[in-house]
Amino acid sequence: MSLYQMPEWYDGLRLHQNEHTGGCSPRVLEALAALSPGQIASYPPYSAAIAKVAGYLGVAPDRVALTNGLDEGIMAVSMSCLRPAPGGPLPEAVLPEPAFEIFRLDTEVAGGRLVSVMPKPRFAFALDEVLAAITPRTRVVFLTNPNNPTGVPVPLAAVGAIARQVPPEALVFVDEAYAEFSGVSFIPELERFPNVVVGRTFSKAFGLAGLRIGCLVGAPGALDRIRPALPVYSVNAAAVVAVQAAIDDREHLHDYTRQVRESKELMYAACERLGLVCHRSAANFVLVCAGPRAAELVAGVRARGIFIRDRSTEPGCDGCVRIATGIVEHTRRCIAAMEEVLCAAR
Ligand SMILES: Cc1ncc(COP(=O)(O)O)c(C=O)c1O
């Protein structure tokens, strides 16, 4: 099987969840194969993996908490910030839209009140509107940089401005699931902002989505607030060895980020040919506006074995579909399918 061929258990090319379309590094498979029966029989030790992740992110190990995917990190932040005190006001989460849907779900699960900030034209970051939405009841501001589903970056200065304005009990959470593709991170600023926590994942650029590993990065005091909401052994022994092997294979990472850049250029050019508006993305996907033809486009490429994601019901995303732009060969296949669907129907 070629490295970039989809494994047989998938019934199509998955461009709908922003995963690594080429799969993890072969070094990860070697590390998994080398797991001993004893390692699998034991609760996993975390210090080596934490040290490796901390080294990769350029922080001290006490600033890293591993999580079972970043999803678990977001749930833990929500549970620690947004549970209402008996008889007290509802804690508020400020969320600039359009946003990764998990923030909405987790705010609801935790019992907090969602304060949505509606998008501006071309999804320019709504700093003034976010600042205006902060109240004495704000307990968390959820930001995603670059944003999902738009791929549009959040200026680092805006994160700082928000962190300066939130009440002392609140955290600013910066989801950096796609930071390997943008090359921009708030992590170097964390020393100056102890009320900001950054979330990272190894699901995207490192191709470990199936193993579920991510992390929270922040001041030890901020992490101590969140840790009680994290299960003690939520990251498994396979993920622990896999993340170390993945971080060690920089060539695999750099090859993928290079292909993602090339794929995005191919997608922008295809949109121009097809008369579709799209948004320049700092992530590994492109939001394409197909207008009234969005559903037809999703169904048409699906019939050709390719999954893309209809995002038309998200705020500001009327008629938009989100397409992962990973391995160049996969992007070319998707573009060919889009051309068939849209041109044939004309
Ligand atoms: C913005 C954002 N945060 C977090 C996640 C979830 O990451 P993980 O697979 O580490 O749970 C995703 C996955 O799509 C995402 O888009």
The ligand as an ORCA input file, in Angstrom:
! r2SCAN-3c Opt
* xyz 0 1
  C     -10.536     23.823     16.213
  C     -10.463     22.394     16.635
  N     -10.152     22.108     17.902
  C     -10.066     20.850     18.318
  C     -10.297     19.794     17.469
  C     -10.264     18.396     18.005
  O      -8.975     17.918     18.062
  P      -8.698     16.481     18.670
  O      -8.755     15.500     17.555
  O      -7.321     16.601     19.241
  O      -9.715     16.199     19.719
  C     -10.615     20.036     16.145
  C     -10.900     18.926     15.229
  O     -11.414     19.064     14.160
  C     -10.709     21.380     15.717
  O     -11.046     21.693     14.462
*
